[in-house]
Amino acid sequence: MSRIRSLFARIVLLPMLLGGSPHAAQHHQARSTASRDAASRTIEGRGALAQVEIHGHSVPEPKEPSEQAPASKPASPAPGPDSSSEVCPRGPSPLAGKCPAKAVGFNVEKLPSTIELEGGVELEGIKGYLVTVAPAVRATYVVPDGSALPVDCTRLRRYMEQVCNEGHSSCADMRKLAEQCETAPPTCEALSLTSKLTGRALRFPLYTLEEWDRLIPTRLKVNANWFDVGGVASVGDIPNYPHNVPCSDIFGLSVSEGHVVSGDNPDIVGDVRNDLDALVVRDVEADDGRRVQDLQIVEHQHIPSFRGASAAVGGFILMKDGRVKRLSELPSSVKGNATGARTAIGLSQDRNTLYIMVVQGGDRTAQMTARQITLYLKARGAYDVMSLDNSGSSQLVFEGEILTQKGDKDQRNNPVYRPIPNFFGIE
């Protein structure tokens, strides 16, 4: 993956994808669609709220089609006998076969106590989960646009206490918003917070994955993009960031219901800007007129060429076309040689089996490097692998239950779940 963008890519390709700057979120009546019935929810225990619409900017058509895009309409999954092993066969087009007419299968398994990797490497004591979703073309994929959702009142109160203790000029306004939060919770737009790291607006509320699942239930949910933890401009160091702030900014591409929520902003580590790749989902028409989902893990430089994305999340590619990236090829954001909690997502070569793996964090838990999690997913059948955000962000929810243990710490060093600005959900 090339992480050095040309001037042409900055000036020409990026506007093609974004179609303008994201506009301010507004409260109004939500859309109601069969495939996105979870797009708007009322927050339980936070007062009566109006429904809000998930919205943003549409992904425009590019001038040139992607070389990776299917050249013709894929064949639709056709009726057939139910079989746990029968999925769309491989071929020139990843969807150009016949699939059994069956519901999407979710296979959730705990990682084995001993993990054997190629080269005779054995890992002991790893805790986490591997989820296999097939046929992936039949699933529904959900990525939220949180910009119109209200903030968490507890985190708003913690932030208010910080700015008031500093004697900051925003203290009175924050105190008023915090006092009214239970009955009239504000959005991040109303707080007008700006990133100390990038100068961008902090537009997205932070929730743990469990809290996100109460807001927007999906059968499976995993943490997604890297996000801004650099602090709030004009405010001093906030202890236990991001637990004590209500809002953040998303790094990399995030698309919700065909609308760009977050564009091309990179993750910043010191003086290094790391451009994120993406998992892109497109709702495409099969040869019989039926709609199926086409999933691709796309290198950063090719993202502007992909049209019609219905959902997308950003991350860093660890393996492409069966080739595991060398440590020197991985961006610093991945911390490739460090052992830690990790979240990775993979696709089979036919792109009809989706793998989601979460190695959980916490005390007295063995963890994995980027190469190790990639090799394990490769052994299980993945052809492309992308890292999602890692460390304390790594969380997994299935059918309303949080499966991973708490992997972050609060100010008193107690284990907690980290709040995050978005997720990747599957129905």
C-alpha positions in Angstrom: 0.0 0.0 0.0 1.4 3.4 -0.9 0.8 5.9 1.8 2.2 8.9 -0.2 -0.6 10.5 -2.1 0.2 12.5 -5.3 -0.9 16.1 -5.7 -3.4 14.9 -8.3 -5.0 12.6 -5.8 -5.4 15.4 -3.3 -6.8 17.9 -5.7 -8.9 15.7 -8.1 -9.8 12.3 -6.7 -10.7 13.4 -3.1 -13.4 15.9 -4.2 -14.8 13.1 -6.5 -15.4 10.9 -3.4 -16.6 13.5 -0.9 -18.6 15.8 -3.0 -18.0 18.7 -0.6 -17.6 19.3 3.1 -19.8 17.4 5.5 -22.7 19.7 6.6 -24.0 20.2 10.1 -26.3 17.5 11.4 -30.0 18.4 11.9 -32.8 16.7 13.8 -35.7 15.6 11.7 -38.0 12.6 11.0 -36.1 9.4 10.2 -36.4 7.3 7.1 -38.0 3.9 7.4 -36.6 1.2 5.2 -36.7 -2.6 5.4 -32.9 -2.9 5.1 -32.1 -0.2 7.6 -34.8 -0.3 10.2 -32.1 0.3 12.9 -31.0 3.6 11.4 -32.7 5.6 14.2 -33.4 4.7 17.8 -34.3 6.3 21.1 -31.6 6.2 23.7 -32.8 4.2 26.6 -32.6 5.9 30.0 -31.7 9.3 28.5 -35.1 11.0 28.2 -37.6 11.2 25.4 -35.8 12.0 22.1 -37.1 12.7 18.7 -35.9 10.3 16.0 -33.1 11.4 13.9 -32.2 10.6 10.3 -28.9 9.1 9.4 -27.6 11.3 6.6 -24.6 12.9 5.0 -23.1 13.2 1.5 -23.8 10.7 -1.3 -20.8 9.0 -3.0 -20.7 10.4 -6.5 -19.9 8.5 -9.7 -16.2 8.7 -10.6 -14.9 9.7 -14.0 -13.3 6.3 -14.5 -14.5 2.9 -13.3 -12.4 1.0 -10.8 -10.3 -1.8 -12.2 -11.4 -3.9 -9.2 -15.1 -3.3 -9.8 -17.1 -6.1 -11.5 -17.2 -5.5 -15.2 -20.7 -7.0 -15.5 -23.7 -7.7 -13.3 -23.0 -10.6 -11.0 -25.2 -13.6 -11.0 -27.8 -13.6 -8.3 -27.9 -16.3 -5.6 -30.3 -18.9 -6.9 -32.6 -21.3 -5.0 -30.9 -24.5 -4.0 -30.5 -27.0 -1.2 -29.4 -25.7 2.2 -25.8 -26.7 2.9 -23.4 -25.4 5.5 -20.5 -25.8 3.0 -22.2 -24.5 -0.2 -21.5 -20.9 -1.0 -21.0 -18.9 -4.2 -18.2 -20.8 -6.1 -15.0 -19.0 -7.0 -14.6 -17.6 -10.5 -13.7 -14.5 -12.6 -16.6 -12.6 -10.9 -16.8 -13.2 -7.2 -20.6 -13.4 -7.4 -20.8 -15.3 -10.7 -22.1 -18.6 -9.3 -25.2 -20.1 -7.8 -25.7 -19.8 -4.1 -28.1 -21.8 -1.9 -31.2 -19.9 -0.9 -30.7 -19.7 2.9 -30.4 -17.2 5.7 -27.1 -15.6 6.5 -25.1 -17.9 8.9 -23.1 -16.5 11.8 -20.6 -18.9 13.2 -19.2 -17.5 16.5 -16.3 -19.5 18.1 -13.9 -18.8 20.9 -10.3 -18.9 19.9 -8.6 -22.1 20.8 -6.4 -22.3 23.9 -3.4 -23.1 21.6 -3.1 -21.4 18.3 -0.7 -22.9 15.7 0.7 -20.6 13.0 2.8 -21.3 9.9 6.4 -21.8 10.7 5.7 -23.9 13.8 4.8 -20.9 16.0 2.5 -21.8 18.8 0.6 -19.2 20.9 -0.8 -20.0 24.3 -3.5 -18.2 26.3 -5.0 -16.0 23.6 -8.6 -15.0 24.4 -11.0 -13.7 21.8 -13.4 -14.7 19.1 -13.6 -15.5 15.4 -16.9 -14.9 13.6 -17.6 -16.3 10.2 -20.4 -14.8 8.2 -21.6 -16.6 5.0 -23.0 -16.1 2.5 -21.7 -12.5 2.9 -23.6 -11.3 -0.2 -26.9 -11.9 1.6 -26.1 -9.9 4.8 -27.1 -6.4 5.6 -24.3 -4.0 6.7 -24.8 -1.1 9.1 -22.5 1.8 9.8 -23.9 4.7 11.8 -23.8 8.4 11.2 -23.6 9.6 14.7 -23.3 13.3 13.9 -27.1 13.8 14.4 -27.3 11.7 17.6 -27.2 13.2 21.1 -24.1 12.9 23.3 -23.8 10.8 26.4 -24.8 12.8 29.4 -22.2 11.2 31.8 -19.3 12.1 29.5 -20.7 15.6 28.9 -20.8 16.1 32.7 -17.2 14.9 33.1 -16.0 17.2 30.3 -18.0 20.1 31.9 -16.2 19.5 35.2 -12.8 19.7 33.5 -13.4 23.0 31.7 -15.0 24.6 34.8 -12.1 23.4 37.0 -9.8 25.2 34.5 -11.9 28.3 34.6 -12.4 28.0 30.8 -14.6 30.6 29.1 -17.0 27.8 28.0 -17.8 26.7 31.5 -21.2 28.4 31.8 -22.4 27.1 28.5 -21.2 23.6 29.2 -22.8 23.6 32.6 -26.1 24.7 31.1 -26.0 21.9 28.5 -25.0 19.3 31.1 -27.9 20.3 33.4 -30.4 20.0 30.6 -28.9 16.9 29.1 -31.3 14.3 30.6 -34.3 16.0 29.0 -32.7 17.7 26.0 -29.4 16.1 25.2 -27.3 18.1 22.7 -25.5 16.9 19.7 -21.8 17.3 19.2 -22.5 20.2 16.9 -24.1 22.2 19.8 -20.9 21.7 21.9 -18.7 23.2 19.1 -15.6 21.2 20.2 -12.5 21.4 18.0 -9.6 18.9 17.8 -6.3 20.0 19.3 -4.6 17.6 16.9 -6.2 18.5 13.6 -8.3 21.6 14.1 -11.3 19.7 12.8 -14.7 19.7 14.5 -15.3 16.8 16.9 -18.7 15.8 15.4 -19.3 12.3 16.6 -20.6 11.2 20.0 -18.7 8.5 21.8 -20.4 5.3 23.1 -19.1 1.9 24.1 -20.1 -0.9 21.7 -22.7 -2.1 24.3 -24.2 1.4 24.3 -24.2 1.6 20.5 -26.1 -1.7 20.4 -28.8 -0.2 22.6 -29.0 2.7 20.2 -28.9 0.8 16.9 -29.3 -3.0 17.5 -27.7 -5.3 15.0 -27.1 -9.0 15.3 -23.3 -8.6 15.3 -21.3 -5.5 16.0 -17.6 -4.7 16.1 -15.5 -1.6 16.6 -14.4 0.1 13.4 -12.3 3.2 12.5 -9.4 4.8 14.3 -10.5 8.1 15.8 -9.1 11.3 17.3 -7.8 11.1 20.9 -5.6 14.1 20.6 -7.6 16.4 22.9 -9.8 19.4 22.7 -8.4 22.7 21.4 -7.9 25.5 24.0 -8.5 23.0 26.8 -5.8 21.5 28.9 -4.9 17.9 29.1 -8.0 15.9 29.8 -7.3 12.9 32.1 -8.4 9.4 30.9 -9.1 10.6 27.4 -11.5 9.6 25.7 -13.6 8.5 28.6 -14.1 12.1 29.9 -15.1 13.8 26.6 -18.4 13.4 24.8 -17.3 13.7 21.1 -14.5 12.8 18.8 -13.6 12.7 15.0 -13.4 9.6 12.8 -10.2 8.9 10.9 -10.5 7.3 7.4 -13.5 6.6 5.3 -16.9 5.9 6.9 -20.0 5.6 4.8 -23.5 5.2 6.2 -26.5 4.3 3.9 -24.7 5.6 0.9 -23.6 8.9 2.5 -20.0 9.8 3.4 -19.9 10.4 7.1 -16.1 10.7 7.3 -13.8 11.2 4.3 -10.0 11.0 3.8 -8.6 12.4 7.0 -5.6 10.3 8.1 -4.6 9.0 11.5 -1.8 11.1 12.9 1.0 9.6 14.9 3.5 12.2 15.9 4.6 13.9 12.7 3.4 11.0 10.5 0.1 11.0 8.6 -1.2 7.5 8.0 -3.8 7.2 5.2 -6.4 4.5 5.9 -7.6 1.8 3.5 -11.3 0.7 3.6 -13.7 -2.1 3.6 -16.3 -1.0 1.0 -19.8 -2.5 0.7 -21.8 -1.9 -2.5 -25.4 -2.9 -3.1 -25.3 -4.2 -6.7 -27.8 -5.7 -9.1 -27.4 -9.3 -10.0 -28.2 -10.7 -13.5 -31.8 -11.5 -12.5 -32.4 -8.1 -11.0 -32.0 -9.1 -7.4 -29.9 -7.1 -5.0 -26.8 -8.5 -3.4 -23.9 -7.1 -1.4 -20.4 -6.8 -2.9 -17.7 -6.5 -0.3 -14.1 -5.4 -1.1 -11.1 -4.5 0.9 -9.7 -1.5 -1.0 -6.3 0.1 -0.8 -6.3 3.8 0.0 -5.3 5.0 -3.4 -8.1 3.2 -5.1 -10.9 4.4 -2.8 -11.9 7.4 -5.0 -12.6 5.0 -7.9 -15.2 3.0 -6.1 -18.7 4.2 -6.8 -22.0 3.4 -5.2 -20.8 2.5 -1.7 -23.7 1.8 0.6 -21.4 1.2 3.7 -17.7 1.5 4.4 -15.3 1.6 7.4 -11.6 2.5 7.4 -8.6 0.5 8.6 -5.2 -0.6 7.4 -4.6 -3.6 5.1 -2.5 -6.4 6.6 -2.9 -8.9 3.7 -3.9 -8.3 0.1 -4.5 -11.0 -2.5 -3.0 -13.6 -0.2 0.2 -11.7 0.4 0.9 -10.8 4.0 2.5 -7.4 4.3 6.0 -7.1 5.8 6.4 -5.2 9.1 8.2 -2.4 7.3 5.1 -1.9 5.0 2.7 -1.4 7.9 1.9 2.1 9.1 2.8 3.2 12.6 -0.8 3.3 13.6 -1.0 -0.5 13.5 1.9 -1.0 15.9 2.6 -4.1 13.9 5.3 -5.6 16.1 3.5 -5.0 19.4 1.4 -7.6 21.1 -2.0 -6.3 22.1 -5.7 -6.5 21.8 -6.6 -6.4 18.1 -9.6 -6.3 15.7 -9.3 -7.5 12.1 -11.7 -8.2 9.3 -11.1 -10.6 6.4 -12.6 -11.7 3.1 -12.3 -15.0 1.3 -11.1 -15.0 -2.3 -14.6 -15.2 -3.6 -15.6 -12.4 -1.2 -18.6 -14.4 0.0 -17.2 -15.3 3.4 -16.5 -12.6 5.9 -14.2 -13.1 8.9 -14.2 -10.9 12.0 -11.6 -11.6 14.7 -11.2 -9.9 18.0 -8.3 -10.6 20.3 -9.4 -9.1 23.6 -7.3 -7.1 26.0 -7.2 -6.9 29.7 -4.9 -8.0 32.5 -3.3 -11.5 32.4 -4.4 -12.0 28.8 -2.0 -13.0 26.1 -2.3 -11.0 22.9 -1.2 -11.0 19.3 0.9 -9.0 16.8 -0.5 -7.8 13.5 1.3 -10.6 11.6 0.0 -13.2 13.9 -3.6 -12.3 13.6 -3.2 -12.1 9.8 -1.6 -15.5 9.6 -4.4 -17.0 11.7 -7.1 -15.5 9.4 -5.2 -16.6 6.4 -5.1 -20.2 7.7 -8.9 -20.0 8.2 -9.5 -19.0 4.6 -9.1 -15.2 4.4 -7.5 -13.8 1.2 -7.6 -10.1 2.2 -7.3 -8.9 5.8 -7.7 -5.4 7.2 -7.0 -4.2 10.7 -9.7 -2.1 12.4 -8.9 0.0 15.5 -7.0 -1.9 18.1 -6.1 -1.9 21.8 -8.8 -0.7 24.2 -11.2 -0.1 21.3 -11.4 -3.8 20.4 -14.9 -5.0 21.3 -17.4 -7.5 20.0 -21.2 -7.7 20.5 -23.3 -10.6 19.3 -27.1 -10.8 19.7 -27.2 -8.1 22.4 -24.3 -9.6 24.5 -20.9 -8.1 24.8 -18.5 -11.1 24.3 -15.1 -9.4 25.0 -13.9 -8.4 28.4 -13.1 -4.8 29.4 -9.8 -3.8 27.7 -9.3 -0.2 28.8 -8.8 1.5 32.2 -10.5 4.4 33.9 -8.9 7.1 36.0 -8.8 4.8 39.0 -7.2 2.0 36.9 -10.4 0.0 36.9 -11.2 -2.1 33.8 -13.8 -0.4 31.5 -15.0 -0.5 27.9 -13.7 2.3 25.7 -16.2 4.6 24.0 -15.9 4.8 20.2 -17.4 7.0 17.5 -18.7 4.3 15.1 -19.0 0.5 14.5 -19.5 -2.1 11.8 -22.7 -4.0 12.2 -24.1 -7.0 10.4 -27.7 -8.4 10.1 
